């Protein structure tokens, strides 16, 4: 994957973020019957943070990723 991302980043200016996933949604749907909403929200936010990856930062370092001129 990193070779492909490096190739694309030479041709295009973009930010690549990944990690939002179906298992997190399934966890929420199953847990909502048994866990208070406040606890569920807190747990999901913690789990989401650990699955979200800034590929630019991983490949190029934080400073270069932060210096990107691409907006969302």
C-alpha positions as CSV (number, residue, x, y, z in Angstrom):
1,X,0.0,0.0,0.0
2,X,2.7,2.5,0.8
3,X,4.2,2.4,-2.7
4,X,0.8,3.2,-4.2
5,X,0.3,6.1,-1.7
6,X,3.7,7.4,-2.5
7,X,3.0,7.3,-6.2
8,X,-0.3,9.1,-5.8
9,X,1.2,11.7,-3.5
10,X,3.6,12.7,-6.2
11,X,0.8,13.3,-8.6
12,X,-1.9,14.6,-6.3
13,X,-2.2,16.7,-3.2
14,X,-4.3,14.9,-0.6
15,X,-4.5,13.5,2.9
16,X,-5.0,9.8,3.5
17,X,-6.9,8.8,6.6
18,X,-8.0,5.3,7.4
19,X,-9.4,3.2,10.2
20,X,-13.1,3.9,10.4
21,X,-14.6,0.4,10.2
22,X,-17.6,-1.8,10.2
23,X,-16.6,-3.7,13.5
24,X,-17.0,-0.4,15.4
25,X,-20.5,0.0,14.0
26,X,-21.4,-3.6,14.8
27,X,-20.1,-3.1,18.4
28,X,-22.4,-0.1,18.8
29,X,-25.4,-1.9,17.4
30,X,-25.0,-4.9,19.6
31,X,-24.0,-3.0,22.8
32,X,-26.7,-0.4,22.7
33,X,-29.2,-2.9,24.2
34,X,-27.0,-3.6,27.2
35,X,-24.9,-0.5,27.9
36,X,-26.0,3.0,29.0
37,X,-25.7,5.4,26.1
38,X,-23.1,7.6,28.0
39,X,-20.9,4.6,28.6
40,X,-21.3,3.3,25.1
41,X,-20.4,6.7,23.6
42,X,-17.3,6.9,25.7
43,X,-16.2,3.4,24.8
44,X,-16.8,3.9,21.1
45,X,-14.8,7.2,21.1
46,X,-11.9,5.5,22.7
47,X,-12.0,2.6,20.3
48,X,-12.4,4.9,17.3
49,X,-9.4,6.9,18.2
50,X,-7.3,3.7,18.3
51,X,-8.4,2.6,14.8
52,X,-8.0,6.0,13.0
53,X,-4.6,6.3,11.3
54,X,-3.1,9.4,9.6
55,X,-1.1,7.6,6.9
56,X,0.7,10.9,5.8
57,X,2.0,11.3,9.4
58,X,3.0,7.6,9.5
59,X,4.9,7.9,6.2
60,X,6.3,11.4,6.3
61,X,6.3,12.5,9.9
62,X,4.1,14.8,11.8
63,X,5.6,18.1,10.7
64,X,5.4,17.4,7.0
65,X,1.8,16.1,7.4
66,X,0.8,19.2,9.4
67,X,2.4,21.4,6.7
68,X,0.1,20.0,4.0
69,X,-1.9,22.7,2.2
70,X,-4.8,20.4,1.5
71,X,-8.1,21.4,3.2
72,X,-11.1,19.2,3.9
